[in-house]
């Protein structure tokens, strides 16, 4: 007799976690949307029918296998596509246990253990960041979890605006033409947040970054002055720690100096790079974060937590309730026990998924050293990439130097070596720009690797981005070789005459 | 030799899912915060230490068992505490598989299968709601998933404001003193959203509801006129389908008539009650939802999906990108294949957890009939509660009649029967108000049940709230008997003289 369907699906999921695709397995068994419709039609069709009957267990299990087969294998050592990768298995099963116990993190009543675990990890994260801890930091931890980095930034900017205009929550904007500052290499969450807050995207002033992608502090100074003369009211600066493309770090102390002088809220977007704090060798990048008013940190990026695990740390957690509370008395009853631990009225969300358990478990299982090792491994892989680029004889050219986890580079055809961006003809520039998408198409079609690309100075560039712990220097070498081989082929295709 | 830790934790989680606490098992093995610190100190202490070493596997497994033992057992048939409960096991393992495959739902590239599944469930949900489907509804589905109902409401109100002022996203508020309307029994997400959007909580006009908790349409009419005369600019009305306390439904057709006449965005907060649409017997509550501009629907409430599974349906999905897009070219590259399926620039979030797989799997496994059965079962349990109240000889008095899933009532001591709210002395009112917290304390201490309470007209009232499929009429009877017995004891405690 067959097991119950839930056991069979759980088995398939667990097999995947303990023995994910690797080695000669494909990173992705790519299929187009129409191919996927066809594949699922053989077990359980993708569309939910007008009068959907219950499907057969065996068909459902075949569909589950198709889900696994045609999803991207983010744990595969050839997956370096984005700023997350396959998760720590302990995080996965911590996530699973939280889902099994299905509750919400809003109240101690509904989540007694998880309330204390969330407090524990927030207190430790704050300690790692050098944030002060108040005497009441167990009941009122120095921050909260948010459903993603963008939402964390949104909440931080609302806290910033609330400090600027304490009655904003009740009466709405007082008409000040607010503005905030972020590096032009910063994340688009700043812009999206400004739109949602009703401040407007134009109020996000993009401060020039230097060649490495870090905000130029003198440019920030100038931008603030210019905004003030133009009738704008600056209220916040976002420092970026680990930009999306080059993993550059703003000089947080320089930014903190300016914020203190100008009376501006200092928010640090450390969604990606905040985890450098775990490594004694690399935490210098984050120097000054302890001077920020708020700091958003995605543990689902470098730290291998499952999507999502976002901590928003705040310097003064007493500001949370005035900014977010409504005091709904059907859930935050004043007359129930231990209500002082309830986090739900200190944030925007009502029900919240349990995001703390997986982090708590992984931290307890790996220890501080295990967390540091993840960072050091990632930088080591990036360093190896940088060496390979340096030794490529001009075939690969870095667009930034970098000393963290990202290596961004172009492949240069022999006819254009030594590479000079300024000296390129428009035609060559256009052809170079077309290369990485073609290389990626082939990688996807063959399943040999998943590597990101994005335009820099108008030319699509490859990005090797490390936090996947399964990657070895052999994998790096193999992926570098693939890029060179596929790019050579693509260049010939693009330039049949030459 | 011991298995790997991840296997052992997964086993514990799976055992819990397939055989959750029930019968004589406690709903909660209650422990205070300080007791919990003590319990965990015996295996893995809750705080993360200053120099946290890796913990021993056996200790970690003991900690996992403590997590399970002291969490609230939301699948237990005596858990009717809030508007979610134990999940459908198929949803749990669907959630697990999504976590195992750890990716983000923002792009087809990173989530090929899940992008199509999300589209499939959104299309089906829209069909169930009677929303029209465009010819491009596969690539551009009629909505998106959001990380919770409050966030869904936030996004909907931004869409509403964007229609009112199309340049809001770029330039920010034009200074209109916007206002919106929701019933005074509606969810606080409206107020929290208004604060975050920079409109302000005062701009949320609470329209009187009738005795059952549904918005009075004539009161809405009057409130709109009054707001306009007061110099406010109405831009949206929120209809509530399934209020938190009494599960009341606004008359959506009456509200739609008003919104059409007044040119206002009509948003339906069906986070809780939207699922009535699945049941032919109860979908009449949602009549008129097809006339709304947006509709937020939490499948993690009545439908037993794990936290969280929130669909925001929108009548015109072409409005999403203009409202939310920033066109970040490192992730939404225009030159990659199948980018037209990317959902990431149609919402506020960047990385998104996979919330569609679990719903797709559960729907395929249960079929439309299975979904309808959940609703019908819940209402049957509430009907049984209403019968017990009616037959209680005046010991229990309903505060609303109701015909959906909630039964809200007070226990009345013999000396105050027949109950008259108006005729109560202040002293008796105060004593009655103190009863439910005491009853709840005892339930928690004994682990016999988890039942909610909240103040109504100044008196704490019990709320039986059904969507937990494990509840039987025997459980309802047992919980009604418990309330009566515990309330009698508590009344004696509170009134030692009489």
Contacts between the chains, C-beta under 8 A, distances in Angstrom:
chain1	res1	chain2	res2	distance
A	4	B	18	6.6
A	4	B	89	7.9
A	5	B	90	6.5
A	5	B	365	6.5
A	6	B	17	6.4
A	6	B	18	6.3
A	6	B	89	4.1
A	6	B	90	5.9
A	6	B	92	7.0
A	6	B	93	4.9
A	7	B	14	7.0
A	7	B	18	6.5
A	9	B	90	7.4
A	9	B	93	4.1
A	9	B	94	7.2
A	9	B	96	7.6
A	9	B	97	6.4
A	9	B	361	7.5
A	10	B	10	7.4
A	10	B	14	5.1
A	10	B	17	7.5
A	10	B	93	4.8
A	10	B	96	6.2
A	12	B	97	7.2
A	13	B	93	6.6
A	13	B	96	4.8
A	13	B	97	4.5
A	13	B	100	4.5
A	14	B	7	6.9
A	14	B	10	5.1
A	14	B	100	7.7
A	16	B	97	7.8
A	16	B	100	4.9
A	16	B	101	7.2
A	17	B	6	6.4
A	17	B	10	7.5
A	17	B	100	5.0
A	18	B	4	6.7
A	18	B	6	6.3
A	18	B	7	6.5
A	28	B	112	7.9
A	30	B	112	7.6
A	31	B	112	6.8
A	32	B	337	7.7
A	32	B	338	6.7
A	33	B	108	7.4
A	33	B	112	7.6
A	33	B	116	6.2
A	33	B	138	7.7
A	33	B	338	6.2
A	33	B	341	6.4
A	36	B	112	6.4
A	36	B	113	6.3
A	36	B	116	5.7
A	37	B	116	7.3
A	44	B	364	5.2
A	46	B	116	5.3
A	46	B	117	6.6
A	46	B	120	5.0
A	47	B	120	5.1
A	47	B	123	7.0
A	47	B	124	7.4
A	48	B	120	5.6
A	48	B	121	6.3
A	48	B	123	7.5
A	48	B	124	3.8
A	48	B	360	7.2
A	48	B	363	5.5
A	48	B	364	7.2
A	50	B	127	7.0
A	51	B	368	6.0
A	52	B	124	7.5
A	52	B	363	6.3
A	52	B	364	7.1
A	52	B	367	5.1
A	52	B	368	4.9
A	53	B	367	4.8
A	53	B	368	7.7
A	53	B	369	7.7
A	54	B	364	7.6
A	54	B	365	6.1
A	54	B	366	5.8
A	54	B	367	3.8
A	54	B	369	7.3
A	54	B	370	6.1
A	55	B	364	4.7
A	55	B	365	6.4
A	55	B	367	7.6
A	57	B	365	8.0
A	60	B	361	6.9
A	60	B	364	6.2
A	60	B	365	5.9
A	63	B	361	7.9
A	63	B	364	7.3
A	64	B	97	6.7
A	64	B	361	7.6
A	66	B	113	7.5
A	67	B	97	6.7
A	67	B	101	7.5
A	67	B	113	5.3
A	67	B	357	7.0
A	68	B	97	7.5
A	68	B	101	6.9
A	70	B	112	6.1
A	70	B	113	5.3
A	71	B	101	4.7
A	71	B	103	6.8
A	71	B	111	7.3
A	71	B	112	7.1
A	71	B	113	5.5
A	71	B	114	7.4
A	72	B	101	7.8
A	72	B	103	5.7
A	72	B	109	7.7
A	72	B	110	5.7
A	72	B	111	7.2
A	72	B	112	7.3
A	74	B	101	7.3
A	74	B	102	5.4
A	74	B	103	5.6
A	75	B	102	7.7
A	81	B	109	7.7
A	81	B	110	7.1
A	82	B	104	7.6
A	82	B	110	6.6
A	82	B	331	7.7
A	84	B	102	7.2
A	84	B	103	8.0
A	84	B	104	7.1
A	84	B	351	6.9
A	86	B	102	6.1
A	87	B	99	7.5
A	87	B	102	4.6
A	89	B	4	7.8
A	89	B	6	4.1
A	90	B	5	6.5
A	90	B	6	5.9
A	90	B	9	7.4
A	92	B	6	7.1
A	92	B	99	5.5
A	92	B	100	5.8
A	92	B	102	7.3
A	93	B	6	4.9
A	93	B	9	4.1
A	93	B	10	4.8
A	93	B	13	6.6
A	94	B	9	7.2
A	95	B	96	7.8
A	95	B	99	4.5
A	96	B	9	7.6
A	96	B	10	6.2
A	96	B	13	4.8
A	96	B	95	7.8
A	96	B	96	4.9
A	96	B	99	6.5
A	97	B	9	6.4
A	97	B	12	7.2
A	97	B	13	4.4
A	97	B	16	7.8
A	97	B	64	6.6
A	97	B	67	6.7
A	97	B	68	7.5
A	99	B	87	7.5
A	99	B	92	5.5
A	99	B	95	4.5
A	99	B	96	6.5
A	99	B	99	7.5
A	99	B	306	4.6
A	99	B	307	7.7
A	100	B	13	4.5
A	100	B	14	7.7
A	100	B	16	5.0
A	100	B	17	4.9
A	100	B	92	5.8
A	101	B	16	7.2
A	101	B	67	7.5
A	101	B	68	7.0
A	101	B	71	4.7
A	101	B	72	7.8
A	101	B	74	7.3
A	102	B	74	5.4
A	102	B	75	7.7
A	102	B	84	7.2
A	102	B	86	6.2
A	102	B	87	4.6
A	102	B	92	7.3
A	102	B	306	5.1
A	102	B	307	6.0
A	103	B	71	6.8
A	103	B	72	5.7
A	103	B	74	5.6
A	103	B	84	8.0
A	103	B	307	7.3
A	104	B	82	7.6
A	104	B	84	7.0
A	104	B	307	6.0
A	108	B	33	7.4
A	109	B	72	7.7
A	109	B	81	7.8
A	109	B	444	7.9
A	110	B	72	5.7
A	110	B	81	7.1
A	110	B	82	6.6
A	111	B	71	7.3
A	111	B	72	7.2
A	112	B	28	7.9
A	112	B	30	7.5
A	112	B	31	6.8
A	112	B	33	7.6
A	112	B	36	6.4
A	112	B	70	6.1
A	112	B	71	7.1
A	112	B	72	7.3
A	113	B	36	6.3
A	113	B	66	7.5
A	113	B	67	5.3
A	113	B	70	5.2
A	113	B	71	5.5
A	114	B	71	7.4
A	116	B	33	6.2
A	116	B	36	5.7
A	116	B	37	7.3
A	116	B	46	5.3
A	117	B	46	6.6
A	120	B	46	5.0
A	120	B	47	5.1
A	120	B	48	5.6
A	121	B	48	6.3
A	123	B	47	7.0
A	123	B	48	7.5
A	124	B	47	7.4
A	124	B	48	3.7
A	124	B	52	7.5
A	127	B	50	7.0
A	138	B	33	7.7
A	147	B	147	3.5
A	147	B	148	6.9
A	147	B	151	7.1
A	147	B	308	8.0
A	147	B	349	7.6
A	147	B	353	7.8
A	148	B	147	6.9
A	148	B	349	5.3
A	148	B	350	6.6
A	148	B	351	5.9
A	148	B	352	7.2
A	149	B	350	6.6
A	149	B	351	7.3
A	150	B	348	6.2
A	150	B	349	5.5
A	150	B	350	5.0
A	151	B	147	7.1
A	151	B	151	7.5
A	151	B	348	7.6
A	151	B	349	6.9
A	154	B	196	7.3
A	154	B	348	7.6
A	158	B	195	7.7
A	158	B	196	5.6
A	161	B	198	7.5
A	168	B	195	7.4
A	168	B	198	6.8
A	168	B	200	6.9
A	169	B	195	4.4
A	169	B	200	6.9
A	169	B	201	6.1
A	170	B	195	7.8
A	170	B	200	5.7
A	170	B	201	5.3
A	170	B	202	5.5
A	171	B	200	4.7
A	171	B	202	5.6
A	172	B	177	7.8
A	172	B	178	7.8
A	172	B	194	7.6
A	172	B	198	5.7
A	172	B	199	4.8
A	172	B	200	2.9
A	172	B	202	7.3
A	172	B	203	5.9
A	173	B	173	5.8
A	173	B	198	4.6
A	173	B	199	8.0
A	173	B	200	7.6
A	175	B	175	6.4
A	177	B	172	7.8
A	178	B	172	7.8
A	187	B	350	7.5
A	188	B	326	4.4
A	188	B	328	4.7
A	188	B	350	7.4
A	189	B	350	6.5
A	191	B	326	5.2
A	192	B	324	6.8
A	192	B	326	6.0
A	192	B	348	5.4
A	194	B	172	7.6
A	195	B	158	7.7
A	195	B	168	7.5
A	195	B	169	4.4
A	195	B	170	7.8
A	195	B	323	7.9
A	195	B	324	7.7
A	196	B	154	7.4
A	196	B	158	5.6
A	196	B	196	7.2
A	196	B	197	6.8
A	196	B	348	6.1
A	197	B	196	6.8
A	197	B	197	6.8
A	197	B	198	5.3
A	198	B	161	7.5
A	198	B	168	6.8
A	198	B	172	5.7
A	198	B	173	4.6
A	198	B	197	5.3
A	198	B	198	3.4
A	198	B	199	6.8
A	199	B	172	4.8
A	199	B	173	8.0
A	199	B	198	6.8
A	200	B	168	7.0
A	200	B	169	6.9
A	200	B	170	5.7
A	200	B	171	4.6
A	200	B	172	2.9
A	200	B	173	7.6
A	201	B	169	6.1
A	201	B	170	5.3
A	201	B	326	7.6
A	202	B	170	5.5
A	202	B	171	5.6
A	202	B	172	7.3
A	203	B	172	5.9
A	244	B	328	7.9
A	244	B	330	5.6
A	244	B	331	7.9
A	245	B	330	5.6
A	298	B	351	8.0
A	300	B	351	7.4
A	306	B	99	4.6
A	306	B	102	5.1
A	306	B	353	7.9
A	307	B	99	7.7
A	307	B	102	6.0
A	307	B	103	7.2
A	307	B	104	5.9
A	307	B	351	6.0
A	307	B	352	7.4
A	307	B	353	4.4
A	307	B	354	7.3
A	308	B	147	8.0
A	308	B	351	6.6
A	308	B	352	8.0
A	308	B	353	5.4
A	323	B	195	7.9
A	324	B	192	6.8
A	324	B	195	7.6
A	326	B	188	4.4
A	326	B	191	5.2
A	326	B	192	6.0
A	326	B	201	7.6
A	328	B	188	4.7
A	328	B	244	8.0
A	329	B	454	6.0
A	329	B	455	5.6
A	330	B	244	5.6
A	330	B	245	5.5
A	330	B	452	7.4
A	330	B	454	3.7
A	330	B	463	7.8
A	331	B	82	7.7
A	331	B	244	7.9
A	331	B	454	7.8
A	333	B	437	7.2
A	333	B	453	7.1
A	333	B	454	6.6
A	333	B	455	7.9
A	333	B	460	7.8
A	335	B	434	7.6
A	335	B	437	4.5
A	335	B	460	7.3
A	336	B	437	5.9
A	336	B	440	6.9
A	337	B	32	7.8
A	337	B	441	6.4
A	337	B	444	7.7
A	338	B	32	6.6
A	338	B	33	6.2
A	341	B	33	6.4
A	348	B	150	6.2
A	348	B	151	7.6
A	348	B	154	7.6
A	348	B	192	5.4
A	348	B	196	6.1
A	349	B	147	7.6
A	349	B	148	5.3
A	349	B	150	5.5
A	349	B	151	6.9
A	350	B	148	6.6
A	350	B	149	6.6
A	350	B	150	5.0
A	350	B	187	7.5
A	350	B	188	7.5
A	350	B	189	6.5
A	351	B	84	6.8
A	351	B	148	5.9
A	351	B	149	7.3
A	351	B	298	8.0
A	351	B	300	7.4
A	351	B	307	6.0
A	351	B	308	6.6
A	352	B	148	7.2
A	352	B	307	7.4
A	353	B	147	7.8
A	353	B	306	8.0
A	353	B	307	4.4
A	353	B	308	5.4
A	354	B	307	7.4
A	357	B	67	7.0
A	360	B	48	7.3
A	361	B	9	7.5
A	361	B	60	6.9
A	361	B	63	7.9
A	361	B	64	7.6
A	363	B	48	5.5
A	363	B	52	6.3
A	364	B	44	5.2
A	364	B	48	7.2
A	364	B	52	7.1
A	364	B	54	7.7
A	364	B	55	4.7
A	364	B	60	6.2
A	364	B	63	7.3
A	365	B	5	6.5
A	365	B	54	6.1
A	365	B	55	6.4
A	365	B	57	7.9
A	365	B	60	5.9
A	366	B	54	5.8
A	367	B	52	5.1
A	367	B	53	4.8
A	367	B	54	3.8
A	367	B	55	7.6
A	368	B	51	6.0
A	368	B	52	4.9
A	368	B	53	7.7
A	369	B	53	7.8
A	369	B	54	7.3
A	370	B	54	6.1
A	434	B	335	7.6
A	437	B	333	7.2
A	437	B	335	4.5
A	437	B	336	5.9
A	440	B	336	6.8
A	441	B	337	6.4
A	444	B	109	7.9
A	444	B	337	7.7
A	452	B	330	7.3
A	453	B	333	7.1
A	454	B	329	6.0
A	454	B	330	3.6
A	454	B	331	7.8
A	454	B	333	6.6
A	455	B	329	5.6
A	455	B	330	8.0
A	455	B	333	7.9
A	460	B	333	7.8
A	460	B	335	7.3
A	463	B	330	7.8
